[in-house]
Amino acid sequence: MSVRTPKPSLERIRNLLAAAGASKPVSTIAQYVEQTRLISRRWQETDWVNTESDGRVLLNNARIVGQVWFRGHSKRAHKLKPGLYRESTYGNLSKQAHSPVPPNKRTSRFAELIELEHELRIDFTSYGRLLNPANEAKSSADWYFLMQHHGIPTRLLDWTTNALAALFFCVEKYQTNPLPDAGPKSKAKIAVWMLDAYWLANRLSDVWSSPLLAWSSDADKYIPPLEALIEKMEDAQALIPKHAMPIEPPALHPRVASQEGRFIIFGQTEDLLDERITLDPLASGKGLEELRIHEIRFDVEDIDDLLRDLAQLGVSRRTLFPDLGGLADFVTWKHLHKVRGYSL
């Protein structure tokens, strides 16, 4: 009896994650690192079987280091939205607060948000030139990444190739903004998202099989030059792709380099989990490939204890924010943070 291979179908990432089910939470850094190691190895082995075993390919092209990206969330919520598309941005400007956007109005919503982003870019670029003596930013893309870095809502979503840095960011954010019902003995329920950026780029684009380069013509479609928006706003908007794409940022700021920062730039789809992708059949012909987007859930017993362990592993505000502000934050935390009591 022959085994039937499931027919690939276009499916939302959100639905594929739900079908796979959530994995058991980890509770230690060692368990977290082991999870990332096992998943990365599994993805790399699949690449090897599907591609590298081809005798016609002369060079080993496996690049799992830098290929896997991470993003920490201080709250477990299945949303991977950039700042421009979050309710905190749209809700403040909506004429009818808290009212959902009807499907027939979503195109209008996108157009209005792009116009808002355009105004933000004009103001930031105009005034920013006076504050850019080192000439860090030159192109439209450079200014766009600087906007994101300094906290202005954009269509960029931050990621990092450093698994421990992603864990640090979500732990620290939870500490400054814990859940309202979190008591003194409550566990912090955080999560780190993990994805294969090269695999995702290949599934979302018929052209690209790796993250976009910030200076490429395809990046210009996502980040139209201000001149194009001023002259032909509607035409420039129409060129913005529907799907999101991983993108490699220019090294404009020491923090981006220290944090090993990467980004996903969004088109018209507002949440990465709403993107539609097709899983390819396995080389063996038995079933479909694994979805290379994974949520690692982490139950934290003691936030301060975990931050101290991360600092001993070389991950702290001093190493991730290489400036006087980051150093001051680290020194203050080092000498004043809460330490769990021990029996005398």
C-alpha positions as CSV (number, residue, x, y, z in Angstrom):
1,M,0.0,0.0,0.0
2,S,1.5,3.3,-1.0
3,V,1.9,6.2,1.5
4,R,0.2,9.3,0.4
5,T,2.1,12.6,0.8
6,P,0.0,15.4,2.2
7,K,-0.7,18.0,-0.4
8,P,0.9,21.3,0.6
9,S,-1.5,24.1,1.2
10,L,-1.3,27.8,1.8
11,E,-1.9,28.2,5.6
12,R,-1.6,30.9,8.2
13,I,1.4,30.7,10.5
14,R,-1.0,31.1,13.4
15,N,-3.0,28.0,12.4
16,L,0.2,25.9,11.9
17,L,1.4,26.9,15.3
18,A,-1.9,25.9,16.9
19,A,-1.9,22.6,15.1
20,A,1.6,21.8,16.4
21,G,0.7,22.7,20.0
22,A,2.7,24.5,22.6
23,S,5.8,22.8,24.0
24,K,6.4,22.3,27.7
25,P,7.8,25.5,29.4
26,V,11.5,25.5,30.5
27,S,12.6,26.9,33.8
28,T,16.4,27.3,33.6
29,I,18.9,28.8,31.3
30,A,20.4,25.4,30.7
31,Q,17.0,24.0,29.5
32,Y,16.5,27.1,27.3
33,V,19.9,26.8,25.6
34,E,19.3,23.0,25.1
35,Q,15.9,23.8,23.4
36,T,17.5,26.3,21.1
37,R,20.3,23.9,20.3
38,L,18.1,20.9,19.5
39,I,15.8,23.0,17.3
40,S,18.7,24.6,15.4
41,R,20.3,21.2,14.9
42,R,17.1,19.7,13.6
43,W,16.6,22.5,11.1
44,Q,20.3,22.3,10.0
45,E,20.0,18.5,9.5
46,T,16.9,19.1,7.3
47,D,18.9,21.6,5.2
48,W,21.7,19.1,4.9
49,V,19.4,16.3,3.7
50,N,17.5,18.5,1.3
51,T,20.4,20.6,-0.1
52,E,23.9,19.7,1.0
53,S,23.6,16.1,0.1
54,D,23.2,17.1,-3.5
55,G,26.5,16.1,-5.1
56,R,26.3,18.8,-7.7
57,V,26.8,21.4,-4.9
58,L,30.5,21.7,-4.2
59,L,30.5,24.0,-1.1
60,N,28.9,23.5,2.2
61,N,26.3,26.2,2.3
62,A,24.8,25.5,5.8
63,R,24.8,28.7,7.8
64,I,22.7,28.0,10.9
65,V,24.8,30.5,12.9
66,G,23.2,33.9,12.1
67,Q,20.4,32.1,10.3
68,V,18.3,31.6,13.4
69,W,16.8,34.7,14.9
70,F,15.2,35.3,18.4
71,R,12.8,37.7,19.9
72,G,11.8,38.0,23.6
73,H,8.3,38.7,24.8
74,S,7.6,39.6,28.4
75,K,4.0,38.4,28.0
76,R,2.8,35.3,26.2
77,A,0.6,36.6,23.5
78,H,0.5,35.4,20.0
79,K,1.2,38.7,18.3
80,L,4.3,39.6,16.3
81,K,3.4,43.1,15.2
82,P,5.7,46.1,14.5
83,G,5.1,49.4,16.3
84,L,3.2,51.1,13.5
85,Y,0.5,48.4,13.5
86,R,0.0,48.0,17.2
87,E,-3.2,49.2,18.8
88,S,-1.1,51.6,21.0
89,T,-0.4,53.5,17.8
90,Y,-3.6,53.2,15.9
91,G,-5.9,53.4,19.0
92,N,-4.6,56.8,20.0
93,L,-5.5,58.2,16.6
94,S,-8.7,56.4,15.8
95,K,-11.7,58.7,15.7
96,Q,-13.8,55.9,17.2
97,A,-11.8,54.5,20.1
98,H,-11.8,50.7,20.6
99,S,-13.9,50.0,17.5
100,P,-12.7,47.2,15.3
101,V,-11.7,48.1,11.7
102,P,-14.2,46.6,9.2
103,P,-12.7,44.4,6.5
104,N,-13.7,46.8,3.8
105,K,-11.8,49.6,5.6
106,R,-8.5,47.8,6.1
107,T,-7.0,49.2,2.9
108,S,-7.9,52.7,4.1
109,R,-6.3,51.9,7.4
110,F,-3.1,50.8,5.8
111,A,-3.0,53.9,3.6
112,E,-3.5,56.2,6.6
113,L,-0.8,54.5,8.6
114,I,1.7,54.8,5.8
115,E,0.9,58.5,5.6
116,L,1.4,58.8,9.3
117,E,4.7,57.0,9.0
118,H,5.6,59.4,6.2
119,E,5.0,62.4,8.5
120,L,7.1,60.8,11.2
121,R,9.9,60.2,8.7
122,I,9.8,63.8,7.5
123,D,10.0,65.2,11.0
124,F,12.7,62.8,12.2
125,T,14.9,63.3,9.1
126,S,14.5,67.0,9.0
127,Y,15.5,67.7,12.6
128,G,17.8,64.6,12.8
129,R,20.3,66.0,10.3
130,L,21.3,68.6,12.9
131,L,22.0,65.7,15.4
132,N,23.9,63.5,13.0
133,P,27.3,65.0,13.0
134,A,29.1,61.7,12.4
135,N,26.9,61.3,9.3
136,E,25.7,57.9,10.4
137,A,22.6,58.0,8.3
138,K,22.9,58.7,4.6
139,S,20.1,56.8,2.7
140,S,16.3,56.7,3.4
141,A,16.8,53.2,4.8
142,D,19.5,54.4,7.2
143,W,17.1,57.0,8.6
144,Y,14.3,54.5,8.8
145,F,16.4,52.1,10.9
146,L,17.6,55.0,13.1
147,M,13.9,55.9,13.7
148,Q,13.2,52.3,14.9
149,H,16.3,52.4,17.1
150,H,15.2,55.5,18.8
151,G,11.6,54.3,19.5
152,I,9.5,55.8,16.7
153,P,6.8,53.4,15.5
154,T,7.8,51.8,12.2
155,R,7.0,48.6,10.2
156,L,10.2,47.1,11.6
157,L,10.1,44.3,14.3
158,D,13.3,43.7,16.3
159,W,15.0,40.4,16.4
160,T,18.5,39.2,17.4
161,T,20.8,36.3,16.5
162,N,21.8,36.1,20.2
163,A,19.5,33.7,22.1
164,L,20.6,34.9,25.5
165,A,20.2,38.6,24.5
166,A,16.5,37.8,23.5
167,L,16.0,36.2,26.9
168,F,17.6,39.1,28.7
169,F,15.3,41.7,27.0
170,C,12.1,39.9,27.8
171,V,13.1,39.2,31.4
172,E,14.2,42.8,32.0
173,K,11.0,44.2,30.4
174,Y,8.9,41.9,32.6
175,Q,10.7,43.2,35.6
176,T,9.8,46.8,34.8
177,N,6.3,46.0,33.7
178,P,5.1,42.8,35.5
179,L,1.6,41.4,34.9
180,P,-1.1,43.1,37.1
181,D,-2.0,39.9,38.9
182,A,1.6,38.8,39.5
183,G,2.0,38.3,43.3
184,P,5.4,38.0,45.1
185,K,5.5,34.2,44.6
186,S,4.1,34.2,41.1
187,K,6.2,32.8,38.3
188,A,7.0,35.1,35.4
189,K,5.6,33.5,32.3
190,I,7.6,34.8,29.4
191,A,8.5,33.6,25.9
192,V,11.2,33.7,23.3
193,W,10.3,33.4,19.6
194,M,12.7,31.6,17.4
195,L,12.7,31.4,13.6
196,D,14.9,30.5,10.7
197,A,15.2,33.8,8.8
198,Y,16.5,32.3,5.6
199,W,13.7,29.6,5.5
200,L,11.1,32.3,6.2
201,A,12.4,34.6,3.5
202,N,12.2,31.7,1.0
203,R,8.7,30.8,2.0
204,L,7.4,34.4,1.9
205,S,9.1,35.4,-1.4
206,D,9.3,33.9,-4.9
207,V,12.5,35.9,-5.5
208,W,14.5,36.0,-2.2
209,S,15.9,33.0,-0.4
210,S,17.6,35.0,2.3
211,P,17.0,38.3,4.2
212,L,16.8,41.5,2.2
213,L,19.8,43.8,2.2
214,A,18.9,47.3,3.3
215,W,20.4,48.9,0.2
216,S,18.7,46.6,-2.3
217,S,16.0,47.7,-4.8
218,D,13.6,45.4,-3.0
219,A,14.2,47.2,0.3
220,D,13.2,50.4,-1.5
221,K,9.8,49.0,-2.2
222,Y,9.3,48.5,1.6
223,I,11.0,51.8,2.5
224,P,10.0,54.2,-0.4
225,P,12.4,57.2,-0.5
226,L,10.7,60.3,0.9
227,E,10.9,62.0,-2.5
228,A,8.7,59.2,-4.0
229,L,6.2,59.5,-1.3
230,I,5.9,63.2,-1.6
231,E,5.6,63.2,-5.4
232,K,3.4,60.1,-5.8
233,M,2.1,58.8,-2.5
234,E,-0.5,56.4,-3.9
235,D,1.9,54.9,-6.4
236,A,4.6,54.3,-3.7
237,Q,2.1,52.8,-1.4
238,A,0.9,50.4,-4.1
239,L,4.4,49.1,-4.5
240,I,4.8,48.1,-0.8
241,P,4.6,44.3,-0.8
242,K,1.8,42.5,1.1
243,H,4.1,40.1,2.9
244,A,6.8,40.7,5.5
245,M,10.4,39.9,5.0
246,P,13.5,39.5,7.2
247,I,16.0,42.3,6.5
248,E,19.7,42.8,7.5
249,P,20.2,46.3,9.0
250,P,23.1,48.6,8.3
251,A,25.5,48.8,11.2
252,L,24.7,52.4,12.1
253,H,24.9,52.2,15.9
254,P,27.1,50.3,18.4
255,R,24.0,49.1,20.2
256,V,22.7,47.3,17.0
257,A,26.1,45.6,16.6
258,S,26.3,44.6,20.3
259,Q,22.8,43.3,20.4
260,E,23.3,41.4,17.1
261,G,20.2,43.2,15.9
262,R,18.1,42.0,13.0
263,F,14.6,43.0,11.8
264,I,11.6,41.8,10.0
265,I,10.1,44.6,7.8
266,F,6.3,44.4,7.3
267,G,4.3,45.2,4.2
268,Q,0.5,45.2,4.3
269,T,0.0,42.2,6.6
270,E,0.1,43.6,10.2
271,D,1.0,40.4,12.2
272,L,3.7,37.9,11.2
273,L,1.4,35.1,12.4
274,D,-1.2,36.1,9.9
275,E,1.2,35.5,7.0
276,R,0.3,32.6,4.7
277,I,3.0,30.1,3.8
278,T,3.2,26.6,2.3
279,L,5.1,23.8,3.9
280,D,7.1,21.8,1.4
281,P,7.0,18.0,1.3
282,L,10.0,16.3,3.0
283,A,12.7,14.8,0.8
284,S,11.7,11.4,2.1
285,G,8.2,11.9,0.7
286,K,6.8,11.2,4.2
287,G,4.8,14.2,5.3
288,L,5.6,17.9,5.3
289,E,8.5,19.9,6.6
290,E,8.5,21.4,10.1
291,L,7.4,25.0,10.6
292,R,10.5,26.9,11.4
293,I,8.9,29.4,13.8
294,H,8.8,28.3,17.4
295,E,7.8,29.8,20.7
296,I,10.0,28.7,23.7
297,R,8.0,29.3,26.9
298,F,9.9,30.1,30.0
299,D,8.6,30.0,33.6
300,V,10.9,32.2,35.7
301,E,10.9,31.6,39.5
302,D,13.2,34.5,40.4
303,I,13.7,37.4,37.9
304,D,16.7,38.9,39.8
305,D,18.3,35.5,40.0
306,L,18.0,34.9,36.3
307,L,19.4,38.4,35.4
308,R,22.4,37.7,37.7
309,D,23.0,34.3,35.9
310,L,22.8,36.1,32.5
311,A,25.3,38.7,33.7
312,Q,27.7,36.0,34.7
313,L,27.3,34.6,31.1
314,G,28.3,38.1,29.7
315,V,24.8,39.3,28.9
316,S,23.8,42.5,30.7
317,R,23.0,46.2,30.0
318,R,26.7,46.9,30.1
319,T,27.4,44.5,27.2
320,L,24.2,45.1,25.2
321,F,24.2,48.9,25.5
322,P,27.9,49.9,25.0
323,D,27.6,53.5,26.2
324,L,27.7,55.4,29.4
325,G,23.9,55.0,29.9
326,G,24.2,51.2,29.6
327,L,27.2,51.1,32.0
328,A,25.4,53.3,34.5
329,D,22.3,51.0,34.5
330,F,24.5,48.0,34.9
331,V,26.6,49.4,37.8
332,T,23.4,50.5,39.6
333,W,21.8,47.1,39.1
334,K,25.0,45.2,40.1
335,H,25.2,46.9,43.5
336,L,21.6,47.5,44.3
337,H,19.6,44.6,42.9
338,K,17.6,42.4,45.2
339,V,19.3,39.2,46.3
340,R,17.4,36.2,47.5
341,G,17.8,35.5,51.2
342,Y,19.7,32.5,52.6
343,S,19.5,30.7,55.9
344,L,22.2,31.8,58.4
